[in-house]
């Protein structure tokens, strides 16, 4: 077993979009930062899972909602590969009226995003640890002191002043005995690329998102070993059956060209904090402790702020959740799990963790201090865009 000491100001667990944003934000503040990832590439579902649509940074009515690293990562997704931001959003002089109805989003490709994101992390001075499976934590009172990882050389401990849980499954929160909620009703999915001898095509396969699963399918708990394994197997069989049907119906040499190297589980486990962000209850409302804003990828004209309290652990003062790990009810979870929201919460979590570690604070930095730093890095925080203040 390796005896090399590993100690950082901030340890970010999970290298999806939220983890990338958290690590970049922490390193930008000058914190020594490690990003721990069980796979061998950054991006998670957004790269290895082939979910290659960078959903909107706007409200659909011409108003940009998310800036900072959420916008930076959108441009990064296109830096080394194909894809284009809609013209009204490329023109800084364009009016909200001109942009209305044209979402600030882009389709990209996974391989260029992997290369660009990894280089950005390396350029920022982030230490990347691939092939490292989080398996536990160490704590002392209300402080996490280290995370435990399983590696090719056995078990290792990585010491941390602050930790960001960007695992997508709230693994750190779970190991730390934080209150969590699990979703046992994930659905079968399998995005993949096919080739028919002439062109490449993306297929976005998924079971219906409402109602009972179709015959031959079922629900999956994304924290259960058997369910996770079966979800991956069933998704691949879904892809194989779809490709076979295309060959029968179209008479072309359809075959799968690229399939996911990552599960397609959407919502698995998340923190249950004092405030649960909600689409149903919080649309159009401004949280005084907001750390960013998002739109609704499903509907135009909706605006949301994300509360700092949804990122902060309950039982540990130096643990932050990011991405789909943050505290949200079922309606809010469907918004916090997507790429722009993950970047927004990841940037806030990484920044807060770095400020706390560098300033030697026993607890999270004050809201006003965090908001000031985030605004300085281009994060949009505009209470004037909301018609009410949320007091809860």
N, C-alpha and C positions, 0 to 999 in steps of 0.2 A: 504493500500500500504506500502511495506517495506521502511523504512527510513535508512536502513543500508548503510553507505558510502562504496563505492567500487571504488578504485583508483589504477591504475597499471602503470608501465612504458610502457608496451606493451599490447595492447588488440588485440588478433587475432580473427577475425570473420569468423567462418566456420571451421569445424573439419574434413574435408576430408584430403587427403594425403598432400596437400599444407599446410593446417592449422596445421596438426601434425608437419610437418617439421619446419614451421615458429615458432611455440610455443617452440619446443625443442631447436631450434637455439637461440631464444631470452633468454630463461631460462639459457641456457649454458653460455651466456655472463654475467649472474648475474642480469638480469633484472627481476623485478617482472612481472609475465606474467599471463594473463587470456586467456582461450580459450572458446569462446562462440559458442555453437552449438544447433541448434533447435531440432535435433534428440536426441536419447538416447544412442548413441554409436559413436565412432570415425570411420572415414574411408569413409563415403559417398558412392559414387558409388563403391569404391573398396572393401567395406564390405557389407553394407546394400543393395547395388545394384547388388551384386553377380558378379561384373566384376573382377574375381579373377585370373587374369593373370598379373603378374608383368612384364611388357614389357621390352625390352632390355636396358641395360646400356652401350651397345657397338655399334659399327658402322657396325657390321656384317662382317667386314674384319679382325677381331682379335684385334682391338684397343678399350680399354675401354674408354668411353667418360664421364661418370658420376660417381663421387665418393661421398665422404662426406656422408651426411644423405641419399642421394638416394641409396647408397649401404647399409648403416646401416639398412634402412627400408626394403630392400629386404631380408636381413638376419632375421630381426625381423618378417617378414611375415611367416617365416618357424620355428621360435623358439619354438612354442608351438603346431605345427601341422605338417601334412604331406607335402611333396614337396621336391624337390632337385635341387640345382644349377648344371648345366652341369659340368662334370668332368674337362674339360680344364680350367674352370674358378674357380675351387676349388684348382687348383694346381698353386701356385705362380711362379713356374719355367716354366710353359708352355709358349711357344712362340706364337707370333701373328699368325704365320703360322698354328700352331696346333689349335688355337682358331678360325681361320677363318672359317666361315660357321656355327659355333656353337654359337648361340646367348646367351648372358649373361642375362638370364631371368629365371623365375620359375612360375609354377602354385602353388597356395596356397589355403587355405580354410578361409572363412570369420570369423568364430567364433574365431579360434586361433589368427587371426590378430587383431580382436577387443580387445581381452584380453591382448595381448602383447603390442599393441599400447597404450592402456589406462594405463597400468602399467608403461610404459616408460615415459609417460607424468607426472604421479603422482610422479615417482622417481625423475624426473627433477625439481619438485616443481611447476609445472603448476597448476593453479586453474582452474578446469573444471566446466563449467556451462552448464548443459544439459537442454533441454526444454525451451530454451531462443530464441525467434524469434526477430532478428534485425528489427527495424521499423523506425529508423531515426538516425540523428547525431546532435551534437551541434558543432559549430565552432566559432572562433574569428579570423577574418582576414584570413590569410593563414594557420591557425593551427586548426586541429580538437581538440576538448577538451573532447568529450564524445560520446559514442554510446548509443542509446536508445533501450531497449529490452522489449518485452512483456512477462510476466511471470505469474505463477499461482496466484501470489499476486498482479498482476496489472503491471503497467509500472514502470520500473526502469532505472536509468542512471548509466553507468559504465564509470568513468573518465579515460582518457588515455593520456600519453605523446606522444605516437605514436600508430598508428593503422595499422594492416595488413588486407586487404580485401582478404580473402580466401574463400569467400562464394560460389564460383563457378559461381555466377550470377552477380558479380560486384555490389552487393546491396549497399555496403558502397559508392562506387564510384558514383552510381546513386543518392543516398540520398544526397551526398555531392556536387551534381551538377557538377561532373567531366564529361568530354566528354566521351560518351560510344557508343558502337555499339551493336545492337541486331540482333540475327539470328532467323528469323521466320520459318525456314524450317527444324526443327528437325523431326526425323523419328521414327516410332513406333518400340519399342524394348521390349524384355522380356526374359532375361536369367533366367533359373530355373533348379532345380534338380528334376528328376523323379525317381520313384521306380517301378519296374515291378514284384515285388515278389522275385526277385533274386539279383538284383544289382541296385546301384544308378548311374545315368547318368546325366551329365550336358548338357543342350541344350542352344545354343547361338542363340536365335531368334532375327531377326531384319529385317526390310524392306530393300530392296536394297539401298545402299548409294548413288547411282546416278540415274538419271532419275526421272520420275514421280512416286509417290507412287502407289502401286498396288490397284486394286479395293477393296473398303471397308476400305481403309486407307486414310491418308491425312498428311499434314505438321502440325507442332505444334510450336507455339511461347512459349519458355520456361520462359517468363516473364509475360505471360497472365494467369490470374486465370482460365478461362474456358479451355484454351488449356492445361495447366498443369494437371488439373483434368481429362480431356478427354484422355490425353496421358497415365496416370496411368490406367484408366479404359480400354482403348483399348489394352494396353500391357497385362493386366490380361486376357482379353478375347482371346487375341492371344495365351497365354499360355494354357488356358482351351481348345481351339480348337485344339491345337497341341497335347495335351495329349489325347483328344478324338480320334483323327486320329490314334495315335499310338495304342490305344486299338483296333480300328477297323481293322487296317492293320496287326498287329502282334499277336492279340489274347491273349495278356498277360494283367495282371492286372496293366497296367500303370496308375499311378496317380501322380499328382504334390506333391513332398515331401517338397520342400522349394522354395518359390517365393520371389522376391525382396520386401524389405520394403522401397524402395526408387525409385524415378523415374529414367528413363533411358535416360534423356535428355543429349545430348552430348555437344552442344554449345548453350549458351543462350545469355548472355550479357558480354561484356568485356570492359576494358579501351581502349580509343583511345588516345594513347600517341604520342609524337613527332616522335617516331620510332615505326613502326609496324613490328615485326618479321615476316619473310616470308620464307617459303620453296622455293617458286619459285625464289626469288631474293637473298637469303642469304646463300644458301647451299655452303659449302666450304669456307665461309668467316669468318674472325676473327674480331669481334668488339673490339676496344681498351678498351671499358668499360664492357667487358664480365664479367658475374658473375657465369658462369658455361657453360658446354657443354652437348650436347645431340646427340644421333643418330637418325635414322629414323626407327620407328617400322615397317613400311611397306616395306622398301627397304634397301638392304645392300649397304655399301660403301659410305653412305652419312654422312657428319659431319656438325655440327652447333654450333655456340656460341650464348648465349643469352645475349642481351644488358641490362645493368643496367637501361637505360632510359625507357625500356619497363615495368619496375616495378614501376616507380615513377609517382605519380599523377601529374596532370598539375596545378591544382589550390590550392592544399594544400601541404605544405612542409613536413608534418609528416605522410603522408598516402602512403602506398605501396600496390601494387597488387601482388597476387601470384596465381600460378596454371593457370586455364583456364581464369582467370580474366585479365591476363597481356595483353599488347598491341600487337596485331598480326593481320595480314590480314587473309583472309579465309584459304589460304594454310598453313600458320604458325599455325593457331588456332588448326588444326587437329593434330599438333605435341605437342603443349604446353598443351593440355588438358589431356594427358595420364600420368600414374603414375610416371615414372622417371622424366619427365619434371616438373611435379607439385612439386616433392620433391626438385629438383634443384632450382626452382624459390622460393619455400617456404623457403628453408634454407637461401637464399640470402636476401629475404625480412625480415625475422625474425632477422637476424644478423644486417642488416642495421638499422632496427627500434630500436633494443637494443642499438647499438652504439650511435645513435642519442639521445635516451632518457637518457642514462647514462652519456653522455658527455655534455648534456645540449645544443646541437646544435640547432640552429633555422631551419636549413635545413638538407638535407640528408648528410651523411658522404661522404667524397671524394672517388672517385673510387679506387685509389691506396690503401687507408686505408682499405676499404672493401675487396678488393681482397687479401690483405695480411692476414687478419683474416680468410677468407674462405680457402685460401691455407693451413693455419695452421690447419684447421679441415678436411683436406683431399679432399677438392673440387679440381677437375682437371681443371686447366686453362693453356692450352698449345697452344700458338699461332703457335708453330712450326708444328702443325698438319694441318695447313690451308695454302692454296696456295695464298691467297690474304687478304688484309686488307680492311674492309668496312669503308668508310668515308662518313657518312651521319648523 
